[in-house]
Amino acid sequence: SDLWALGCIIYQMITGQPPFQSSSEYLIFKKIQKLDYTFQEGFNEEAKDLIRRLLVIEPRERLGARDIECYKSIRTFRIREEER
């Protein structure tokens, strides 16, 4: 599974926009390389944490990448209901 894409999808599901935006594909690529994305004011802190743990340049460092049991860290990650 693509953990990076999961982070992008979650971000876009919450905001309606992709995390990396610019006027050209080249500039988007540069933003990705620098992890240049922002969260809107009021963005749920736990959702930010989940996205930050997935949008990591090194694939082995992404949340779930080193789990022995099939992505257990992702499956057990919870966002408190009252903050959604």
Biopython code that builds the backbone (N, CA, C, O; Angstrom):
import numpy as np
from Bio.PDB.StructureBuilder import StructureBuilder

atoms = [
    (1, "SER", "N", (0.840, -1.184, 0.000)),
    (1, "SER", "CA", (0.000, 0.000, 0.000)),
    (1, "SER", "C", (0.878, 1.237, 0.000)),
    (1, "SER", "O", (2.032, 1.182, 0.423)),
    (2, "ASP", "N", (0.351, 2.322, -0.460)),
    (2, "ASP", "CA", (1.113, 3.554, -0.577)),
    (2, "ASP", "C", (0.756, 4.491, 0.581)),
    (2, "ASP", "O", (-0.263, 5.181, 0.545)),
    (3, "LEU", "N", (1.596, 4.501, 1.587)),
    (3, "LEU", "CA", (1.336, 5.282, 2.790)),
    (3, "LEU", "C", (1.390, 6.784, 2.529)),
    (3, "LEU", "O", (0.641, 7.550, 3.136)),
    (4, "TRP", "N", (2.274, 7.204, 1.628)),
    (4, "TRP", "CA", (2.356, 8.621, 1.255)),
    (4, "TRP", "C", (1.020, 9.067, 0.651)),
    (4, "TRP", "O", (0.470, 10.099, 1.035)),
    (5, "ALA", "N", (0.511, 8.287, -0.288)),
    (5, "ALA", "CA", (-0.763, 8.622, -0.937)),
    (5, "ALA", "C", (-1.892, 8.668, 0.091)),
    (5, "ALA", "O", (-2.785, 9.510, -0.002)),
    (6, "LEU", "N", (-1.853, 7.769, 1.065)),
    (6, "LEU", "CA", (-2.864, 7.783, 2.117)),
    (6, "LEU", "C", (-2.852, 9.122, 2.852)),
    (6, "LEU", "O", (-3.913, 9.684, 3.124)),
    (7, "GLY", "N", (-1.680, 9.634, 3.172)),
    (7, "GLY", "CA", (-1.566, 10.936, 3.821)),
    (7, "GLY", "C", (-2.146, 12.047, 2.956)),
    (7, "GLY", "O", (-2.848, 12.925, 3.457)),
    (8, "CYS", "N", (-1.854, 12.009, 1.659)),
    (8, "CYS", "CA", (-2.393, 13.011, 0.731)),
    (8, "CYS", "C", (-3.907, 12.909, 0.637)),
    (8, "CYS", "O", (-4.602, 13.925, 0.610)),
    (9, "ILE", "N", (-4.415, 11.691, 0.587)),
    (9, "ILE", "CA", (-5.863, 11.489, 0.476)),
    (9, "ILE", "C", (-6.577, 11.993, 1.723)),
    (9, "ILE", "O", (-7.608, 12.658, 1.625)),
    (10, "ILE", "N", (-6.037, 11.682, 2.885)),
    (10, "ILE", "CA", (-6.659, 12.148, 4.135)),
    (10, "ILE", "C", (-6.674, 13.675, 4.171)),
    (10, "ILE", "O", (-7.686, 14.287, 4.512)),
    (11, "TYR", "N", (-5.541, 14.282, 3.814)),
    (11, "TYR", "CA", (-5.462, 15.746, 3.785)),
    (11, "TYR", "C", (-6.534, 16.304, 2.857)),
    (11, "TYR", "O", (-7.247, 17.239, 3.219)),
    (12, "GLN", "N", (-6.647, 15.732, 1.664)),
    (12, "GLN", "CA", (-7.602, 16.238, 0.686)),
    (12, "GLN", "C", (-9.049, 15.968, 1.098)),
    (12, "GLN", "O", (-9.936, 16.766, 0.795)),
    (13, "MET", "N", (-9.289, 14.873, 1.773)),
    (13, "MET", "CA", (-10.649, 14.592, 2.254)),
    (13, "MET", "C", (-11.088, 15.643, 3.273)),
    (13, "MET", "O", (-12.257, 16.026, 3.317)),
    (14, "ILE", "N", (-10.147, 16.103, 4.086)),
    (14, "ILE", "CA", (-10.473, 17.082, 5.125)),
    (14, "ILE", "C", (-10.589, 18.495, 4.546)),
    (14, "ILE", "O", (-11.491, 19.245, 4.918)),
    (15, "THR", "N", (-9.679, 18.859, 3.637)),
    (15, "THR", "CA", (-9.622, 20.236, 3.149)),
    (15, "THR", "C", (-10.297, 20.464, 1.801)),
    (15, "THR", "O", (-10.695, 21.584, 1.479)),
    (16, "GLY", "N", (-10.424, 19.398, 1.017)),
    (16, "GLY", "CA", (-10.928, 19.550, -0.342)),
    (16, "GLY", "C", (-9.853, 19.955, -1.335)),
    (16, "GLY", "O", (-10.139, 20.168, -2.513)),
    (17, "GLN", "N", (-8.617, 20.064, -0.864)),
    (17, "GLN", "CA", (-7.481, 20.460, -1.700)),
    (17, "GLN", "C", (-6.313, 19.518, -1.456)),
    (17, "GLN", "O", (-6.183, 18.990, -0.351)),
    (18, "PRO", "N", (-5.450, 19.287, -2.458)),
    (18, "PRO", "CA", (-4.255, 18.474, -2.224)),
    (18, "PRO", "C", (-3.271, 19.233, -1.322)),
    (18, "PRO", "O", (-3.289, 20.463, -1.289)),
    (19, "PRO", "N", (-2.429, 18.519, -0.604)),
    (19, "PRO", "CA", (-1.490, 19.191, 0.305)),
    (19, "PRO", "C", (-0.420, 20.011, -0.419)),
    (19, "PRO", "O", (0.047, 21.022, 0.105)),
    (20, "PHE", "N", (-0.038, 19.585, -1.600)),
    (20, "PHE", "CA", (1.020, 20.274, -2.347)),
    (20, "PHE", "C", (0.391, 20.916, -3.576)),
    (20, "PHE", "O", (-0.130, 20.227, -4.453)),
    (21, "GLN", "N", (0.444, 22.238, -3.631)),
    (21, "GLN", "CA", (-0.171, 22.981, -4.732)),
    (21, "GLN", "C", (0.795, 24.030, -5.262)),
    (21, "GLN", "O", (1.524, 24.667, -4.502)),
    (22, "SER", "N", (0.785, 24.197, -6.570)),
    (22, "SER", "CA", (1.558, 25.259, -7.202)),
    (22, "SER", "C", (1.095, 25.407, -8.638)),
    (22, "SER", "O", (0.166, 24.725, -9.069)),
    (23, "SER", "N", (1.739, 26.295, -9.378)),
    (23, "SER", "CA", (1.317, 26.612, -10.737)),
    (23, "SER", "C", (1.831, 25.644, -11.792)),
    (23, "SER", "O", (1.386, 25.689, -12.939)),
    (24, "SER", "N", (2.774, 24.758, -11.417)),
    (24, "SER", "CA", (3.290, 23.787, -12.389)),
    (24, "SER", "C", (3.660, 22.491, -11.677)),
    (24, "SER", "O", (3.859, 22.466, -10.463)),
    (25, "GLU", "N", (3.747, 21.426, -12.448)),
    (25, "GLU", "CA", (4.138, 20.137, -11.872)),
    (25, "GLU", "C", (5.539, 20.210, -11.277)),
    (25, "GLU", "O", (5.801, 19.603, -10.239)),
    (26, "TYR", "N", (6.437, 20.943, -11.921)),
    (26, "TYR", "CA", (7.803, 21.083, -11.417)),
    (26, "TYR", "C", (7.796, 21.729, -10.027)),
    (26, "TYR", "O", (8.475, 21.256, -9.115)),
    (27, "LEU", "N", (7.031, 22.805, -9.872)),
    (27, "LEU", "CA", (6.974, 23.495, -8.582)),
    (27, "LEU", "C", (6.288, 22.641, -7.519)),
    (27, "LEU", "O", (6.657, 22.700, -6.346)),
    (28, "ILE", "N", (5.304, 21.857, -7.913)),
    (28, "ILE", "CA", (4.687, 20.917, -6.975)),
    (28, "ILE", "C", (5.730, 19.901, -6.516)),
    (28, "ILE", "O", (5.822, 19.603, -5.325)),
    (29, "PHE", "N", (6.509, 19.373, -7.446)),
    (29, "PHE", "CA", (7.563, 18.422, -7.111)),
    (29, "PHE", "C", (8.553, 19.035, -6.125)),
    (29, "PHE", "O", (8.970, 18.370, -5.176)),
    (30, "LYS", "N", (8.933, 20.293, -6.338)),
    (30, "LYS", "CA", (9.866, 20.962, -5.424)),
    (30, "LYS", "C", (9.249, 21.094, -4.024)),
    (30, "LYS", "O", (9.940, 20.917, -3.021)),
    (31, "LYS", "N", (7.954, 21.405, -3.962)),
    (31, "LYS", "CA", (7.284, 21.499, -2.666)),
    (31, "LYS", "C", (7.264, 20.145, -1.963)),
    (31, "LYS", "O", (7.454, 20.066, -0.749)),
    (32, "ILE", "N", (7.035, 19.091, -2.723)),
    (32, "ILE", "CA", (7.044, 17.742, -2.151)),
    (32, "ILE", "C", (8.421, 17.438, -1.576)),
    (32, "ILE", "O", (8.526, 16.922, -0.464)),
    (33, "GLN", "N", (9.469, 17.749, -2.316)),
    (33, "GLN", "CA", (10.831, 17.490, -1.847)),
    (33, "GLN", "C", (11.131, 18.210, -0.536)),
    (33, "GLN", "O", (11.865, 17.690, 0.304)),
    (34, "LYS", "N", (10.564, 19.406, -0.356)),
    (34, "LYS", "CA", (10.799, 20.201, 0.853)),
    (34, "LYS", "C", (9.725, 19.980, 1.916)),
    (34, "LYS", "O", (9.776, 20.592, 2.983)),
    (35, "LEU", "N", (8.752, 19.112, 1.632)),
    (35, "LEU", "CA", (7.598, 18.918, 2.518)),
    (35, "LEU", "C", (6.949, 20.269, 2.830)),
    (35, "LEU", "O", (6.638, 20.572, 3.982)),
    (36, "ASP", "N", (6.754, 21.061, 1.798)),
    (36, "ASP", "CA", (6.208, 22.406, 1.916)),
    (36, "ASP", "C", (4.692, 22.367, 1.753)),
    (36, "ASP", "O", (4.164, 22.554, 0.657)),
    (37, "TYR", "N", (4.004, 22.120, 2.868)),
    (37, "TYR", "CA", (2.547, 22.152, 2.887)),
    (37, "TYR", "C", (2.122, 22.751, 4.216)),
    (37, "TYR", "O", (2.895, 22.765, 5.174)),
    (38, "THR", "N", (0.893, 23.245, 4.273)),
    (38, "THR", "CA", (0.409, 23.880, 5.494)),
    (38, "THR", "C", (-0.961, 23.325, 5.857)),
    (38, "THR", "O", (-1.636, 22.689, 5.047)),
    (39, "PHE", "N", (-1.341, 23.581, 7.078)),
    (39, "PHE", "CA", (-2.661, 23.208, 7.559)),
    (39, "PHE", "C", (-3.461, 24.480, 7.797)),
    (39, "PHE", "O", (-2.937, 25.477, 8.293)),
    (40, "GLN", "N", (-4.726, 24.427, 7.439)),
    (40, "GLN", "CA", (-5.615, 25.559, 7.677)),
    (40, "GLN", "C", (-5.813, 25.763, 9.175)),
    (40, "GLN", "O", (-5.674, 24.830, 9.966)),
    (41, "GLU", "N", (-6.136, 26.985, 9.548)),
    (41, "GLU", "CA", (-6.444, 27.277, 10.941)),
    (41, "GLU", "C", (-7.618, 26.403, 11.383)),
    (41, "GLU", "O", (-8.596, 26.245, 10.652)),
    (42, "GLY", "N", (-7.512, 25.847, 12.565)),
    (42, "GLY", "CA", (-8.565, 25.005, 13.099)),
    (42, "GLY", "C", (-8.481, 23.549, 12.682)),
    (42, "GLY", "O", (-9.347, 22.753, 13.044)),
    (43, "PHE", "N", (-7.454, 23.187, 11.928)),
    (43, "PHE", "CA", (-7.271, 21.801, 11.495)),
    (43, "PHE", "C", (-7.073, 20.933, 12.738)),
    (43, "PHE", "O", (-6.271, 21.269, 13.610)),
    (44, "ASN", "N", (-7.784, 19.848, 12.817)),
    (44, "ASN", "CA", (-7.708, 18.935, 13.962)),
    (44, "ASN", "C", (-6.257, 18.516, 14.214)),
    (44, "ASN", "O", (-5.570, 18.066, 13.297)),
    (45, "GLU", "N", (-5.794, 18.667, 15.458)),
    (45, "GLU", "CA", (-4.400, 18.379, 15.807)),
    (45, "GLU", "C", (-4.038, 16.907, 15.604)),
    (45, "GLU", "O", (-2.932, 16.600, 15.158)),
    (46, "GLU", "N", (-4.943, 16.011, 15.921)),
    (46, "GLU", "CA", (-4.646, 14.587, 15.746)),
    (46, "GLU", "C", (-4.621, 14.210, 14.275)),
    (46, "GLU", "O", (-3.842, 13.344, 13.875)),
    (47, "ALA", "N", (-5.453, 14.839, 13.468)),
    (47, "ALA", "CA", (-5.406, 14.606, 12.023)),
    (47, "ALA", "C", (-4.089, 15.130, 11.458)),
    (47, "ALA", "O", (-3.492, 14.497, 10.587)),
    (48, "LYS", "N", (-3.630, 16.287, 11.952)),
    (48, "LYS", "CA", (-2.328, 16.818, 11.549)),
    (48, "LYS", "C", (-1.233, 15.809, 11.864)),
    (48, "LYS", "O", (-0.363, 15.538, 11.036)),
    (49, "ASP", "N", (-1.287, 15.261, 13.063)),
    (49, "ASP", "CA", (-0.281, 14.296, 13.497)),
    (49, "ASP", "C", (-0.269, 13.076, 12.568)),
    (49, "ASP", "O", (0.796, 12.620, 12.154)),
    (50, "LEU", "N", (-1.439, 12.558, 12.247)),
    (50, "LEU", "CA", (-1.528, 11.413, 11.354)),
    (50, "LEU", "C", (-0.948, 11.747, 9.989)),
    (50, "LEU", "O", (-0.158, 10.973, 9.449)),
    (51, "ILE", "N", (-1.323, 12.869, 9.432)),
    (51, "ILE", "CA", (-0.833, 13.272, 8.111)),
    (51, "ILE", "C", (0.677, 13.484, 8.142)),
    (51, "ILE", "O", (1.384, 13.031, 7.242)),
    (52, "ARG", "N", (1.171, 14.164, 9.163)),
    (52, "ARG", "CA", (2.628, 14.384, 9.269)),
    (52, "ARG", "C", (3.395, 13.065, 9.363)),
    (52, "ARG", "O", (4.509, 12.959, 8.851)),
    (53, "ARG", "N", (2.813, 12.074, 10.007)),
    (53, "ARG", "CA", (3.479, 10.772, 10.138)),
    (53, "ARG", "C", (3.446, 9.977, 8.840)),
    (53, "ARG", "O", (4.246, 9.059, 8.656)),
    (54, "LEU", "N", (2.534, 10.318, 7.942)),
    (54, "LEU", "CA", (2.450, 9.639, 6.649)),
    (54, "LEU", "C", (3.221, 10.393, 5.563)),
    (54, "LEU", "O", (3.807, 9.766, 4.680)),
    (55, "LEU", "N", (3.228, 11.708, 5.615)),
    (55, "LEU", "CA", (3.947, 12.501, 4.610)),
    (55, "LEU", "C", (5.394, 12.697, 5.050)),
    (55, "LEU", "O", (5.812, 13.793, 5.424)),
    (56, "VAL", "N", (6.133, 11.613, 4.993)),
    (56, "VAL", "CA", (7.547, 11.570, 5.374)),
    (56, "VAL", "C", (8.317, 11.132, 4.132)),
    (56, "VAL", "O", (7.947, 10.155, 3.480)),
    (57, "ILE", "N", (9.377, 11.848, 3.808)),
    (57, "ILE", "CA", (10.139, 11.558, 2.590)),
    (57, "ILE", "C", (10.656, 10.118, 2.561)),
    (57, "ILE", "O", (10.494, 9.421, 1.559)),
    (58, "GLU", "N", (11.265, 9.678, 3.634)),
    (58, "GLU", "CA", (11.841, 8.321, 3.683)),
    (58, "GLU", "C", (10.716, 7.303, 3.901)),
    (58, "GLU", "O", (10.099, 7.294, 4.966)),
    (59, "PRO", "N", (10.441, 6.446, 2.911)),
    (59, "PRO", "CA", (9.330, 5.491, 3.011)),
    (59, "PRO", "C", (9.363, 4.611, 4.253)),
    (59, "PRO", "O", (8.306, 4.312, 4.810)),
    (60, "ARG", "N", (10.521, 4.193, 4.699)),
    (60, "ARG", "CA", (10.620, 3.310, 5.871)),
    (60, "ARG", "C", (10.276, 4.013, 7.167)),
    (60, "ARG", "O", (10.052, 3.358, 8.184)),
    (61, "GLU", "N", (10.230, 5.338, 7.148)),
    (61, "GLU", "CA", (9.940, 6.106, 8.359)),
    (61, "GLU", "C", (8.464, 6.484, 8.471)),
    (61, "GLU", "O", (8.059, 7.056, 9.483)),
    (62, "ARG", "N", (7.670, 6.185, 7.481)),
    (62, "ARG", "CA", (6.246, 6.524, 7.511)),
    (62, "ARG", "C", (5.496, 5.643, 8.493)),
    (62, "ARG", "O", (5.844, 4.480, 8.702)),
    (63, "LEU", "N", (4.463, 6.216, 9.090)),
    (63, "LEU", "CA", (3.626, 5.469, 10.015)),
    (63, "LEU", "C", (3.145, 4.188, 9.343)),
    (63, "LEU", "O", (2.595, 4.222, 8.242)),
    (64, "GLY", "N", (3.356, 3.074, 10.006)),
    (64, "GLY", "CA", (2.898, 1.793, 9.484)),
    (64, "GLY", "C", (3.930, 1.027, 8.685)),
    (64, "GLY", "O", (3.790, -0.181, 8.493)),
    (65, "ALA", "N", (4.968, 1.708, 8.215)),
    (65, "ALA", "CA", (5.945, 1.056, 7.335)),
    (65, "ALA", "C", (6.739, -0.040, 8.037)),
    (65, "ALA", "O", (7.145, -1.012, 7.400)),
    (66, "ARG", "N", (6.960, 0.101, 9.314)),
    (66, "ARG", "CA", (7.771, -0.882, 10.038)),
    (66, "ARG", "C", (6.947, -1.813, 10.920)),
    (66, "ARG", "O", (7.501, -2.600, 11.689)),
    (67, "ASP", "N", (5.642, -1.725, 10.809)),
    (67, "ASP", "CA", (4.779, -2.577, 11.626)),
    (67, "ASP", "C", (4.968, -4.041, 11.259)),
    (67, "ASP", "O", (4.986, -4.397, 10.081)),
    (68, "ILE", "N", (5.107, -4.870, 12.258)),
    (68, "ILE", "CA", (5.197, -6.315, 12.032)),
    (68, "ILE", "C", (3.820, -6.857, 11.683)),
    (68, "ILE", "O", (3.671, -7.685, 10.784)),
    (69, "GLU", "N", (2.817, -6.376, 12.409)),
    (69, "GLU", "CA", (1.439, -6.786, 12.145)),
    (69, "GLU", "C", (0.809, -5.781, 11.189)),
    (69, "GLU", "O", (0.684, -4.605, 11.532)),
    (70, "CYS", "N", (0.429, -6.199, 10.054)),
    (70, "CYS", "CA", (-0.145, -5.439, 8.942)),
    (70, "CYS", "C", (-0.721, -4.059, 9.306)),
    (70, "CYS", "O", (-1.915, -3.942, 9.578)),
    (71, "TYR", "N", (0.119, -3.025, 9.311)),
    (71, "TYR", "CA", (-0.273, -1.632, 9.536)),
    (71, "TYR", "C", (-1.053, -1.405, 10.827)),
    (71, "TYR", "O", (-1.987, -0.604, 10.866)),
    (72, "LYS", "N", (-0.668, -2.106, 11.862)),
    (72, "LYS", "CA", (-1.379, -1.982, 13.135)),
    (72, "LYS", "C", (-1.366, -0.549, 13.656)),
    (72, "LYS", "O", (-2.367, -0.092, 14.208)),
    (73, "SER", "N", (-0.255, 0.169, 13.493)),
    (73, "SER", "CA", (-0.177, 1.539, 14.011)),
    (73, "SER", "C", (-1.185, 2.456, 13.323)),
    (73, "SER", "O", (-1.676, 3.402, 13.939)),
    (74, "ILE", "N", (-1.497, 2.192, 12.073)),
    (74, "ILE", "CA", (-2.500, 2.991, 11.371)),
    (74, "ILE", "C", (-3.903, 2.560, 11.788)),
    (74, "ILE", "O", (-4.768, 3.400, 12.037)),
    (75, "ARG", "N", (-4.120, 1.273, 11.862)),
    (75, "ARG", "CA", (-5.443, 0.761, 12.214)),
    (75, "ARG", "C", (-5.847, 1.145, 13.632)),
    (75, "ARG", "O", (-7.040, 1.252, 13.918)),
    (76, "THR", "N", (-4.885, 1.355, 14.525)),
    (76, "THR", "CA", (-5.200, 1.699, 15.909)),
    (76, "THR", "C", (-5.126, 3.200, 16.177)),
    (76, "THR", "O", (-5.449, 3.644, 17.278)),
    (77, "PHE", "N", (-4.705, 3.990, 15.183)),
    (77, "PHE", "CA", (-4.633, 5.442, 15.337)),
    (77, "PHE", "C", (-6.055, 5.978, 15.425)),
    (77, "PHE", "O", (-6.883, 5.662, 14.570)),
    (78, "ARG", "N", (-6.349, 6.762, 16.416)),
    (78, "ARG", "CA", (-7.697, 7.280, 16.621)),
    (78, "ARG", "C", (-7.689, 8.800, 16.699)),
    (78, "ARG", "O", (-6.807, 9.408, 17.306)),
    (79, "ILE", "N", (-8.687, 9.391, 16.074)),
    (79, "ILE", "CA", (-8.941, 10.813, 16.230)),
    (79, "ILE", "C", (-10.162, 10.899, 17.131)),
    (79, "ILE", "O", (-11.196, 10.289, 16.858)),
    (80, "ARG", "N", (-10.029, 11.656, 18.198)),
    (80, "ARG", "CA", (-11.141, 11.766, 19.139)),
    (80, "ARG", "C", (-12.390, 12.286, 18.447)),
    (80, "ARG", "O", (-12.341, 13.272, 17.711)),
    (81, "GLU", "N", (-13.477, 11.633, 18.685)),
    (81, "GLU", "CA", (-14.755, 11.957, 18.043)),
    (81, "GLU", "C", (-15.173, 13.409, 18.224)),
    (81, "GLU", "O", (-15.686, 14.021, 17.287)),
    (82, "GLU", "N", (-14.964, 13.966, 19.404)),
    (82, "GLU", "CA", (-15.428, 15.328, 19.670)),
    (82, "GLU", "C", (-14.647, 16.374, 18.894)),
    (82, "GLU", "O", (-15.091, 17.520, 18.814)),
    (83, "GLU", "N", (-13.493, 16.026, 18.316)),
    (83, "GLU", "CA", (-12.689, 17.007, 17.588)),
    (83, "GLU", "C", (-12.839, 16.889, 16.083)),
    (83, "GLU", "O", (-12.203, 17.655, 15.359)),
    (84, "ARG", "N", (-13.634, 15.984, 15.584)),
    (84, "ARG", "CA", (-13.781, 15.814, 14.134)),
    (84, "ARG", "C", (-14.539, 16.964, 13.537)),
    (84, "ARG", "O", (-14.761, 16.995, 12.326)),
]
sb = StructureBuilder()
sb.init_structure("model")
sb.init_model(0)
sb.init_chain("A")
sb.init_seg("    ")
for serial, (resi, resn, name, xyz) in enumerate(atoms, 1):
    if name == "N":
        sb.init_residue(resn, " ", resi, " ")
    sb.init_atom(name, np.array(xyz, "f"), 0.0, 1.0, " ", f" {name:<3s}", serial, name[0])
structure = sb.get_structure()
